[in-house]
């Protein structure tokens, strides 16, 4: 597999850093090496937030992404912040409700209703977990089984059922997606 670079981006309070920790935990369980960094504006809710994961079979020494394989955008404010790191092989996943003007380019962009799906599940705060389900379904970054196990071990037990449903819903969004 070599090396892959992932950025989860959006607004503070959307659980992006938790989602990155979950993804990193799943990747480590699969035997991959991870360097993770995060950046957020100094406000508790709102403001740009992002987390980068550099995934490698060898040493992953530098924690900042320079060419993205997968970019998740959960809020419109983060829509343009990473465009310069995308190439023709990049996959961009956006929240269709909160990212009304997704980045455009030679890369593949898929807009899915992460926030709406989370709301329909009864808790808008699991949009990050819905998005992890979509990442598992649309990319070869990490296996679904490893992600499910990491979600269970990195989130409170009282939310276990909701998180499993959110992850499955994200995978199902991709199955229901109509090819362009």
C-alpha positions in Angstrom: 0.0 0.0 0.0 2.9 2.4 0.6 2.0 5.8 2.0 -1.4 7.5 2.1 -2.4 11.0 3.4 -5.8 11.8 4.8 -7.2 15.1 6.1 -10.5 15.5 8.1 -11.6 19.1 8.0 -14.5 21.2 9.1 -15.5 23.3 12.0 -14.7 23.1 15.7 -17.1 20.9 17.6 -17.8 18.4 14.7 -15.7 15.7 16.3 -13.0 15.7 13.6 -10.1 15.1 16.0 -12.0 12.2 17.6 -12.7 10.8 14.1 -9.0 11.1 13.3 -8.1 9.3 16.6 -10.5 6.5 15.7 -9.1 6.2 12.2 -5.6 6.2 13.5 -6.4 3.5 16.1 -8.0 1.3 13.4 -5.0 1.7 11.1 -2.6 0.8 13.9 -4.7 -2.3 14.5 -4.2 -3.2 10.9 -0.4 -2.9 11.3 0.1 0.5 9.7 2.3 3.3 11.0 0.7 6.6 11.6 1.8 10.2 12.1 -1.1 12.4 13.1 -1.4 16.2 13.5 -4.2 18.5 14.3 -5.0 22.2 13.9 -7.9 24.2 15.2 -8.7 27.8 15.9 -8.9 28.7 19.6 -12.6 28.6 20.0 -14.6 25.8 21.5 -17.3 25.7 18.8 -16.8 27.0 15.3 -13.6 28.0 13.7 -11.6 25.8 11.3 -10.5 22.4 12.6 -8.5 19.7 10.8 -6.6 16.6 11.5 -4.0 15.0 9.1 -3.0 11.4 9.1 0.1 10.2 7.3 -0.3 6.4 6.9 2.6 4.2 6.0 3.8 0.7 5.9 7.2 2.0 6.9 8.1 5.0 9.0 5.6 7.8 9.0 7.8 10.6 10.3 6.3 13.8 9.1 2.8 14.5 10.4 1.7 17.2 7.9 0.0 16.3 4.7 1.4 17.6 1.4 -0.6 15.6 -1.1 -4.0 14.3 -0.1 -5.4 10.9 -1.1 -8.6 11.5 0.9 -10.1 14.8 2.1 -13.2 14.9 4.2 -14.9 18.3 4.5 -17.8 18.6 7.0 -18.3 22.4 6.9 -18.3 25.0 4.1 -15.7 27.2 5.9 -13.1 24.4 5.3 -14.0 24.0 1.6 -11.1 25.9 0.1 -8.5 25.4 2.8 -7.0 22.2 1.3 -7.6 22.5 -2.5 -3.8 23.0 -3.2 -3.1 19.5 -1.8 -5.4 17.7 -4.1 -4.5 15.9 -7.4 -6.3 13.8 -10.0 -6.2 10.7 -7.8 -7.6 12.4 -4.7 -11.1 11.6 -3.3 -13.0 14.5 -1.7 -16.0 13.6 0.5 -18.2 16.6 1.5 -21.3 17.0 3.6 -23.9 17.9 1.1 -25.9 20.0 3.6 -23.0 22.1 5.1 -20.7 22.3 2.1 -22.8 24.1 -0.6 -19.8 25.0 -2.8 -17.4 22.0 -2.8 -13.9 22.3 -4.3 -13.7 21.7 -8.0 -10.9 20.2 -9.9 -9.6 17.0 -11.6 -10.2 15.0 -8.4 -13.3 13.0 -7.5 -15.8 14.8 -5.3 -18.6 13.0 -3.6 -21.2 15.0 -1.7 -23.2 13.0 0.9 -25.7 14.0 3.6 -23.6 13.3 6.6 -25.3 15.8 8.9 -28.8 15.0 7.8 -28.2 11.3 8.2 -26.9 11.9 11.7 -29.9 14.0 12.5 -32.2 11.2 11.3 -30.4 8.8 13.6 -31.3 11.1 16.5 -28.0 12.9 17.2 -26.3 15.4 14.8 -23.0 14.9 16.7 -22.4 11.5 15.0 -21.9 13.0 11.5 -18.2 12.3 12.0 -19.0 8.6 12.5 -21.3 8.6 9.5 -18.4 10.1 7.5 -16.0 7.4 8.7 -18.4 4.8 7.3 -18.3 6.6 4.0 -14.5 6.7 4.1 -14.4 2.9 4.7 -16.9 2.3 1.8 -15.3 4.7 -0.7 -11.6 4.3 -0.1 -9.0 1.6 0.6 -7.6 3.6 3.6 -8.9 1.2 6.3 -11.0 -1.9 6.6 -14.6 -1.6 8.0 -14.0 -4.2 10.7 -11.0 -2.4 12.1 -12.9 0.9 12.1 -15.9 -0.6 13.8 -13.7 -2.0 16.6 -11.9 1.3 16.9 -15.2 3.2 17.2 -16.3 0.8 20.0 -13.0 1.2 21.9 -12.7 5.0 21.5 -16.3 6.2 22.3 -18.4 5.9 25.4 -20.2 2.6 25.8 -23.6 4.4 26.2 -23.3 5.6 22.6 -22.2 2.2 21.2 -25.4 1.4 19.4 -25.8 4.9 18.0 -22.2 4.9 16.7 -22.6 1.4 15.1 -25.7 2.7 13.4 -24.0 5.9 12.2 -21.0 3.9 10.8 -23.4 1.6 8.9 -25.4 4.5 7.7 -22.3 6.1 6.2 -21.4 2.9 4.4 -25.0 2.6 3.1 -24.9 6.2 1.8 -22.1 5.1 -0.6 -24.0 1.9 -1.6 -27.1 4.0 -2.5 -25.0 6.7 -4.3 -25.8 7.0 -8.0 -22.7 6.8 -10.1 -21.9 10.1 -11.9 
